[in-house]
Amino acid sequence: MSLRKTYIKISDALVRFWKSPYRNYAIVTLLFILWIFFLSPNTVQNQIRTHRELRELKRRRDFYRKEIEKNEQAIQKFKSDLDFVETYGRENYLMKKDNEDIYLFEE
């Protein structure tokens, strides 16, 4: 098919569309789609980005809640168990009694 015949078919289709009673509905729908996807401040791209950020923030919130629970349990142990305090200080801060020597073995 030649380029001229293709052009004529397209122009005839556009003329039929322009004379169609549904022309206004199609134009309004097209403008609405353009507005939703590209022009409004609340575009689909922004919605997707916001949803991703929300998922990440919820994941962080859950992580920090678990950390807070672990820390609260540790605080309760520190308040109630003096042997735990001594063991924790020896293991993490290399504290020792006056008559002890500490040897560190690294792998």
N, CA, C and O of each residue as an XYZ file, in Angstrom:
428
protein
N       0.852     -1.166      0.000
C       0.000      0.000      0.000
C       0.905      1.238      0.000
O       1.913      1.290      0.705
N       0.533      2.195     -0.779
C       1.381      3.376     -0.922
C       1.149      4.338      0.242
O       0.162      4.246      0.971
N       2.068      5.234      0.382
C       2.014      6.227      1.441
C       0.808      7.148      1.267
O       0.193      7.568      2.247
N       0.482      7.451      0.038
C      -0.654      8.338     -0.240
C      -1.958      7.707      0.210
O      -2.792      8.382      0.814
N      -2.156      6.398     -0.076
C      -3.386      5.726      0.335
C      -3.482      5.641      1.859
O      -4.566      5.778      2.426
N      -2.353      5.417      2.512
C      -2.337      5.378      3.973
C      -2.720      6.737      4.540
O      -3.519      6.818      5.473
N      -2.159      7.797      3.987
C      -2.475      9.144      4.426
C      -3.957      9.443      4.250
O      -4.580     10.036      5.130
N      -4.519      9.039      3.126
C      -5.945      9.284      2.850
C      -6.810      8.528      3.854
O      -7.795      9.078      4.346
N      -6.462      7.274      4.170
C      -7.232      6.492      5.140
C      -7.186      7.129      6.523
O      -8.199      7.196      7.218
N      -6.005      7.596      6.915
C      -5.875      8.234      8.232
C      -6.658      9.530      8.271
O      -7.340      9.808      9.258
N      -6.575     10.326      7.220
C      -7.306     11.593      7.211
C      -8.816     11.355      7.195
O      -9.564     12.106      7.821
N      -9.272     10.317      6.485
C     -10.707      9.984      6.500
C     -11.155      9.550      7.895
O     -12.249      9.904      8.336
N     -10.321      8.790      8.580
C     -10.659      8.350      9.932
C     -10.738      9.544     10.872
O     -11.617      9.604     11.732
N      -9.824     10.493     10.713
C      -9.852     11.688     11.565
C     -11.089     12.533     11.288
O     -11.687     13.077     12.216
N     -11.475     12.647     10.029
C     -12.681     13.409      9.678
C     -13.917     12.733     10.272
O     -14.792     13.404     10.820
N     -13.987     11.391     10.159
C     -15.127     10.671     10.747
C     -15.163     10.849     12.257
O     -16.232     11.023     12.844
N     -13.988     10.803     12.886
C     -13.938     11.004     14.337
C     -14.396     12.409     14.693
O     -15.149     12.594     15.649
N     -13.945     13.404     13.927
C     -14.290     14.791     14.242
C     -15.790     15.020     14.109
O     -16.350     15.842     14.834
N     -16.447     14.315     13.205
C     -17.885     14.470     13.016
C     -18.698     13.582     13.954
O     -19.922     13.698     14.009
N     -18.029     12.699     14.690
C     -18.693     11.745     15.573
C     -19.321     12.461     16.769
O     -18.769     13.440     17.270
N     -20.479     11.968     17.226
C     -21.094     12.585     18.414
C     -20.324     12.258     19.696
O     -20.538     12.916     20.713
N     -19.442     11.267     19.675
C     -18.684     10.883     20.864
C     -17.341     11.591     20.960
O     -16.530     11.278     21.833
N     -17.107     12.534     20.073
C     -15.853     13.269     20.020
C     -15.531     13.930     21.358
O     -14.397     13.854     21.831
N     -16.517     14.574     21.968
C     -16.279     15.295     23.216
C     -15.884     14.333     24.340
O     -15.011     14.641     25.152
N     -16.537     13.165     24.378
C     -16.203     12.187     25.413
C     -14.761     11.703     25.250
O     -14.036     11.557     26.234
N     -14.358     11.459     24.025
C     -13.008     10.981     23.769
C     -11.970     12.037     24.137
O     -10.928     11.713     24.708
N     -12.247     13.287     23.815
C     -11.311     14.368     24.128
C     -11.194     14.555     25.641
O     -10.093     14.706     26.170
N     -12.327     14.543     26.326
C     -12.306     14.701     27.786
C     -11.577     13.536     28.443
O     -10.806     13.732     29.382
N     -11.823     12.317     27.947
C     -11.139     11.152     28.496
C      -9.639     11.246     28.277
O      -8.862     10.939     29.180
N      -9.228     11.660     27.106
C      -7.815     11.827     26.814
C      -7.183     12.887     27.719
O      -6.090     12.682     28.247
N      -7.860     14.001     27.895
C      -7.347     15.049     28.784
C      -7.258     14.564     30.223
O      -6.305     14.883     30.934
N      -8.250     13.794     30.649
C      -8.237     13.246     32.004
C      -7.042     12.313     32.204
O      -6.359     12.386     33.225
N      -6.793     11.447     31.239
C      -5.660     10.519     31.331
C      -4.344     11.286     31.356
O      -3.449     10.960     32.135
N      -4.225     12.299     30.514
C      -3.021     13.130     30.533
C      -2.841     13.800     31.890
O      -1.729     13.851     32.417
N      -3.923     14.308     32.452
C      -3.865     14.972     33.748
C      -3.424     13.995     34.841
O      -2.547     14.308     35.647
N      -4.031     12.826     34.861
C      -3.723     11.854     35.911
C      -2.276     11.379     35.820
O      -1.596     11.294     36.842
N      -1.799     11.071     34.636
C      -0.478     10.471     34.508
C       0.666     11.481     34.486
O       1.777     11.133     34.888
N       0.446     12.703     34.039
C       1.578     13.598     33.836
C       1.464     14.964     34.512
O       2.478     15.503     34.954
N       0.283     15.532     34.606
C       0.185     16.940     34.982
C      -0.169     17.197     36.440
O       0.246     18.218     36.989
N      -0.911     16.321     37.081
C      -1.345     16.585     38.442
C      -0.184     16.416     39.414
O       0.773     15.698     39.124
N      -0.267     17.065     40.546
C       0.807     16.892     41.539
C       0.803     15.497     42.160
O       1.777     15.104     42.801
N      -0.272     14.755     41.977
C      -0.410     13.429     42.557
C      -0.419     12.378     41.447
O      -1.380     11.622     41.309
N       0.653     12.334     40.658
C       0.699     11.448     39.504
C       0.871      9.994     39.927
O       1.143      9.699     41.091
N       0.713      9.112     38.985
C       0.866      7.686     39.251
C       2.304      7.387     39.678
O       2.529      6.557     40.559
N       3.260      8.050     39.068
C       4.662      7.851     39.436
C       4.901      8.245     40.890
O       5.609      7.548     41.618
N       4.316      9.352     41.308
C       4.447      9.768     42.709
C       3.781      8.766     43.646
O       4.294      8.495     44.731
N       2.646      8.216     43.234
C       1.959      7.222     44.054
C       2.838      5.985     44.242
O       2.938      5.461     45.351
N       3.465      5.523     43.181
C       4.331      4.343     43.259
C       5.526      4.624     44.165
O       5.869      3.807     45.019
N       6.156      5.781     43.978
C       7.303      6.150     44.803
C       6.906      6.250     46.277
O       7.632      5.782     47.153
N       5.757      6.859     46.542
C       5.286      6.998     47.911
C       4.985      5.638     48.535
O       5.263      5.415     49.714
N       4.423      4.739     47.751
C       4.120      3.397     48.251
C       5.412      2.656     48.610
O       5.462      1.968     49.629
N       6.448      2.787     47.791
C       7.746      2.160     48.088
C       8.342      2.728     49.367
O       8.843      1.982     50.208
N       8.288      4.046     49.513
C       8.818      4.679     50.717
C       8.059      4.211     51.950
O       8.654      3.977     53.002
N       6.740      4.077     51.818
C       5.925      3.616     52.938
C       6.308      2.202     53.356
O       6.419      1.911     54.547
N       6.512      1.313     52.364
C       6.934     -0.058     52.678
C       8.277     -0.064     53.397
O       8.459     -0.800     54.368
N       9.221      0.753     52.926
C      10.539      0.817     53.553
C      10.429      1.353     54.981
O      11.084      0.840     55.888
N       9.608      2.376     55.183
C       9.449      2.938     56.522
C       8.788      1.942     57.473
O       9.153      1.872     58.647
N       7.823      1.173     56.978
C       7.197      0.149     57.824
C       8.204     -0.930     58.201
O       8.207     -1.417     59.332
N       9.061     -1.305     57.246
C      10.086     -2.308     57.535
C      11.045     -1.791     58.599
O      11.409     -2.525     59.517
N      11.454     -0.532     58.482
C      12.338      0.069     59.482
C      11.652      0.148     60.841
O      12.268     -0.127     61.871
N      10.379      0.525     60.841
C       9.622      0.623     62.094
C       9.601     -0.720     62.805
O       9.831     -0.788     64.013
N       9.328     -1.783     62.070
C       9.300     -3.115     62.672
C      10.671     -3.491     63.234
O      10.762     -4.047     64.329
N      11.732     -3.191     62.491
C      13.084     -3.482     62.960
C      13.372     -2.741     64.262
O      13.879     -3.338     65.213
N      13.055     -1.449     64.315
C      13.355     -0.667     65.510
C      12.485     -1.081     66.689
O      12.930     -1.008     67.834
N      11.262     -1.511     66.433
C      10.430     -2.016     67.530
C      11.040     -3.270     68.142
O      11.053     -3.424     69.363
N      11.547     -4.169     67.295
C      12.203     -5.369     67.815
C      13.457     -5.004     68.599
O      13.726     -5.590     69.648
N      14.227     -4.035     68.095
C      15.426     -3.608     68.804
C      15.069     -2.997     70.163
O      15.762     -3.236     71.152
N      14.001     -2.220     70.212
C      13.570     -1.611     71.473
C      13.173     -2.692     72.466
O      13.513     -2.604     73.646
N      12.459     -3.710     72.001
C      12.075     -4.805     72.894
C      13.310     -5.514     73.449
O      13.373     -5.811     74.642
N      14.305     -5.787     72.575
C      15.527     -6.436     73.041
C      16.247     -5.565     74.068
O      16.740     -6.071     75.076
N      16.308     -4.258     73.814
C      16.986     -3.360     74.741
C      16.253     -3.259     76.071
O      16.884     -3.189     77.125
N      14.918     -3.252     76.027
C      14.156     -3.204     77.277
C      14.373     -4.467     78.098
O      14.461     -4.406     79.324
N      14.458     -5.614     77.423
C      14.747     -6.854     78.148
C      16.149     -6.813     78.756
O      16.354     -7.266     79.882
N      17.103     -6.274     78.016
C      18.465     -6.156     78.541
C      18.500     -5.215     79.731
O      19.209     -5.474     80.704
N      17.752     -4.136     79.670
C      17.709     -3.181     80.787
C      17.149     -3.869     82.027
O      17.663     -3.688     83.130
N      16.103     -4.652     81.844
C      15.536     -5.372     82.987
C      16.551     -6.350     83.572
O      16.642     -6.495     84.791
N      17.313     -7.020     82.711
C      18.353     -7.925     83.202
C      19.430     -7.161     83.956
O      19.891     -7.618     85.002
N      19.838     -6.005     83.442
C      20.853     -5.208     84.125
C      20.369     -4.762     85.500
O      21.143     -4.733     86.456
N      19.088     -4.415     85.597
C      18.549     -3.939     86.866
C      18.414     -5.068     87.890
O      18.539     -4.833     89.091
N      18.162     -6.279     87.423
C      17.831     -7.346     88.362
C      18.957     -8.348     88.609
O      18.987     -8.955     89.679
N      19.876     -8.548     87.680
C      20.855     -9.624     87.784
C      22.273     -9.052     87.763
O      22.763     -8.628     86.717
N      22.927     -9.043     88.932
C      24.284     -8.497     89.015
C      25.311     -9.397     88.332
O      26.316     -8.910     87.814
N      25.065    -10.692     88.330
C      25.985    -11.592     87.618
C      25.973    -11.309     86.118
O      27.010    -11.405     85.461
N      24.814    -10.962     85.575
C      24.721    -10.612     84.144
C      25.517     -9.350     83.857
O      26.187     -9.254     82.829
N      25.444     -8.376     84.769
C      26.188     -7.125     84.582
C      27.687     -7.413     84.545
O      28.410     -6.879     83.704
N      28.143     -8.261     85.461
C      29.570     -8.602     85.493
C      29.990     -9.343     84.224
O      31.024     -9.036     83.631
N      29.189    -10.310     83.816
C      29.497    -11.072     82.607
C      29.496    -10.166     81.373
O      30.378    -10.276     80.521
N      28.533     -9.295     81.279
C      28.443     -8.378     80.134
C      29.655     -7.453     80.093
O      30.242     -7.248     79.031
N      30.025     -6.904     81.219
C      31.188     -6.012     81.270
C      32.465     -6.733     80.897
O      33.306     -6.171     80.194
N      32.632     -7.968     81.351
C      33.828     -8.735     81.016
C      33.888     -9.058     79.525
O      34.949     -8.957     78.909
N      32.760     -9.443     78.947
C      32.745     -9.869     77.544
C      32.849     -8.699     76.568
O      33.561     -8.782     75.568
N      32.157     -7.639     76.852
C      32.059     -6.548     75.870
C      33.051     -5.409     76.102
O      33.462     -4.742     75.152
N      33.435     -5.185     77.349
C      34.314     -4.046     77.628
C      35.665     -4.476     78.188
O      36.462     -3.636     78.606
N      35.923     -5.793     78.197
C      37.190     -6.336     78.661
C      37.540     -5.871     80.073
O      38.704     -5.603     80.369
N      36.552     -5.778     80.930
C      36.785     -5.410     82.325
C      37.300     -6.636     83.074
O      37.024     -7.774     82.692
N      38.054     -6.386     84.149
C      38.621     -7.490     84.907
C      38.691     -7.117     86.373
O      38.612     -5.947     86.748
N      38.840     -8.131     87.175
C      39.064     -7.899     88.601
C      40.528     -7.549     88.802
O      41.348     -7.701     87.896
N      40.846     -7.076     90.003
C      42.217     -6.623     90.255
C      43.244     -7.741     90.136
O      44.367     -7.487     89.700
N      42.901     -8.947     90.502
C      43.887    -10.021     90.528
C      43.794    -10.935     89.297
O      44.223    -12.088     89.358
N      43.243    -10.440     88.186
C      43.073    -11.269     86.993
C      43.892    -10.717     85.832
O      44.208     -9.529     85.770
N      44.221    -11.616     84.924
C      44.841    -11.229     83.651
C      43.915    -11.677     82.536
O      43.291    -12.734     82.625
N      43.823    -10.864     81.473
C      42.943    -11.194     80.344
C      43.810    -11.479     79.125
O      44.721    -10.719     78.796
N      43.510    -12.577     78.474
C      44.199    -12.947     77.249
C      43.159    -12.979     76.129
O      42.118    -13.624     76.254
N      43.451    -12.284     75.046
C      42.546    -12.263     73.892
C      43.089    -13.177     72.809
O      44.260    -13.089     72.440
N      42.240    -14.051     72.305
C      42.594    -14.951     71.209
C      41.773    -14.562     69.996
O      40.545    -14.643     70.020
N      42.442    -14.143     68.943
C      41.743    -13.782     67.722
C      41.920    -14.882     66.707
O      43.001    -15.459     66.590
N      40.866    -15.176     65.973
C      40.934    -16.228     64.971
C      41.438    -15.691     63.646
O      41.559    -16.444     62.680
